[in-house]
Amino acid sequence: MLQWLRPLISVTKMQTPDRTNNMLRTTRIRKGLTQSKLAESAGVSRQTIYAAEQGADLRLSVAKRVANVLQSTVDELFSHSPR
């Protein structure tokens, strides 16, 4: 690989957001919900929603409640797409 291209590739990789985080956040925003409103409706803290959007793992029971509020499925919100 060309030496000058390596730094560009690593910067691009670091700035590429994970699909999982994007789907949760994108779906939440598309539904017109704030993190606080989603958290309240799902019975969790706002910090839990924030952490999930940043890539933290959720318990399955919490993921199901969040998906239910967003009228989505756990797979749609939290499955990683192949790279």
N, C-alpha and C positions, 0 to 999 in steps of 0.2 A: 504494500500500500504506500502511496505517496506520503512522505513525512508531513507536508503542510496540511494534508487532509485530516490527519488524526485528531488534532485539537477541535476542528470543526465538527467532526462526528461525535466526539464525547460531549461537547456542549449541546448538540442537538438531542442526544439521548437524555441528558439531564433535564432538558426543558420539555420533553415529550410527556404529557400527563398520562397516567394510567387510565385505561378505559373504565375500569370499575368505579373509580372516584368520579369520573366525568358522568357516568350514567346516573348515579345517585344524585349528584348535584344538578345535572341537566334536567332530570325528571322532576326534581323538587321545584326548580325554578319554572319549568314549563307548566306545572300545576299551580303556580302562583303562591307557593308556600315559602315562608322564611324558615330558617333552621329552628327557630323557637316554636313556630306553629306546628311544624312537622313533629318536633320532639314532643310537644304537648299532646298532639293527637295520637302518637304512638306510645305514649306513656314512658318516655325516656327523657334524659336531660339533653339540653342543647349541646353540651359538650360531647355527648355520645354521637350526635349527628355530625358535628364538626369533625370528630376523630374518624368516623366512618368515611367522610368525604376526603380525609387526608390519607386514607389507606388502612386504618386500623380494622382489625377483624371484629365482627359482631357475633354474639351468640345467635344461634339459629332462631330461637324464639323472638329475639329482638329484630332480626332481619325480616322475619315473617310479618311482624307488626308494622314495620316501616314500609315494606312492600305493599301490604294491605291498604295502608293510608294513601299510598301513591297509586293505588289501583294498578299495580304491576306485580311481577313475580320476583322471587328471590333470584332466580337465574338471570332474569333480564337486568336486574340492578347490580348484582354482585359477581357475576361470572366473568372471568378474565377472557378476553378475546385472544385467539392465537396471534403470535407476532411473526 
